[in-house]
Amino acid sequence: MTVFERVFRYFKFELPSTGLKSFEVTRETVINPVEALKNLLKESTHQQRTMLRSELQSFASRFKETHDLSLEFNDDACEVLIDLSVDKDKTIRSICEDLFKDFEHGLKIIARNTGQSAFTITGDMARNPDAELSKWVVNSFRNRKPEPEEPNA
């Protein structure tokens, strides 16, 4: 095994999901690569979370383009989803596609009932999307806009 392979063995698996573009290789990196990686990951946490927040915005943009419905993630929802992404070592996109797979249908029902086309995703929604979406749909039937009456012929 070459020196580079030995030193960077774990880096190649861990760094791609962090958004980290560069780092300084020091003597400590070569002597103790595992500890150096641990420290580097700890230092890059803020940068990684910023990148993941940006990916949430990209998901919302794609959702708008595809379904003509706007999603906005509040800070609590962002933290919940970013934590899930980090904990499960999955991309934000895959987390959102899994959690919000039924949203297109539910939100279209709500839009039809109320005329609402922009939705704020909260922490509760991110923690339990199916239950919260069901509540939203039920409320939309309660708050349904009345159908315009047809004039008598």
Sequence and secondary structure as in RCSB ss.txt:
>XXXX:A:sequence
MTVFERVFRYFKFELPSTGLKSFEVTRETVINPVEALKNLLKESTHQQRTMLRSELQSFASRFKETHDLSLEFND
DACEVLIDLSVDKDKTIRSICEDLFKDFEHGLKIIARNTGQSAFTITGDMARNPDAELSKWVVNSFRNRKPEPEE
PNA
>XXXX:A:secstr
  HHHHHHTTHHHHGGGTT       HHHHH HHHHHHHHHHHTHHHHHHHHHHHHHHHHHHHHHHHS EEEE H
HHHHHHHHHHHHHT  HHHHHHHHTTTHHHHHHHHHHHH   EEEE HHHHHSHHHHHHHHHHHHHHT       
   
